[in-house]
Amino acid sequence: MPELEKTFFQSEGACRRTVNIFSYFCRKRNHADMKRFVITVACLLAACAVQKGFTDRECEVIASQSGAVMRLCRIGDRADSLFLRRKAAPLGAEELRSEYFRLLKQGMLLTVRDPADEGVGIAAPQVGVSRRLIAVQRFDKPGEPFECYVNPEIVGRSAARTAGREGCLSVPETSGTVLRADRIVLRYLDETTMRPVTDTVEGFTAVIFQHEIDHLDGVLFIDRMQRGN
């Protein structure tokens, strides 16, 4: 049984194997093992509910495109369009410690910098991973670097707003005017210390943050386009 229990917790696929193993014990009628099995299943169900770590599907998407430009989800594809409308899940300590997190960040940066289709920001859902992670080009910093942000949220916005033209890697050949706050207060999780960090961002960089964080909530810039666009 210890080996069986170990197998249970190796992936979320364990949830789907439970019924088959339960049937096996029913046939064998081994009551001692059955009792241990029931206890194990109770723990398993609790673990599945929390769903720690990247899912099998997320791992597959990330690993299959390791070291390369990732496939972009676009609204012209029905499945992609539905996926982009989902609310992304937060990243926890287990995900941040994994190699998949490093590969995901690397893939997102390669994708947004791709000379064939460059951008100034990208969100994980755009590359098929529904997690709260974005990469933004910091035009307000020396060298204008791209930086990744874990579980970002906007906790404050200025009353002053400016209308500006926007486009999106997931909405090709389309642009429109969107009204955005001139200044935002950003809060995100420091992936090293696991502590929240706040930052005040202004101007065009603030617009990028608002656009990318919208993606994490299933909102596209076309939803915010001003009437007449």
Sequence and secondary structure as in RCSB ss.txt:
>XXXX:A:sequence
MPELEKTFFQSEGACRRTVNIFSYFCRKRNHADMKRFVITVACLLAACAVQKGFTDRECEVIASQSGAVMRLCRI
GDRADSLFLRRKAAPLGAEELRSEYFRLLKQGMLLTVRDPADEGVGIAAPQVGVSRRLIAVQRFDKPGEPFECYV
NPEIVGRSAARTAGREGCLSVPETSGTVLRADRIVLRYLDETTMRPVTDTVEGFTAVIFQHEIDHLDGVLFIDRM
QRGN
>XXXX:A:secstr
 HHHHHHHTT TTHHHHHHHHHHHHHHHT HHHHHHHHHHHHHHHHHHHHT S  HHHHHHHHHTTTS      T
TSHHHHHHHTS  B   HHHHHSHHHHHHHHHHHHHHT TTS  SEEEGGGGT  BSEEEEE TTSTT  EEEEE
EEEEEEE S EEEEEEEETTEEEEEEEEEEESEEEEEEE TTT  EEEEEEEHHHHHHHHHHHHHHTT  HHHHB
 TT 
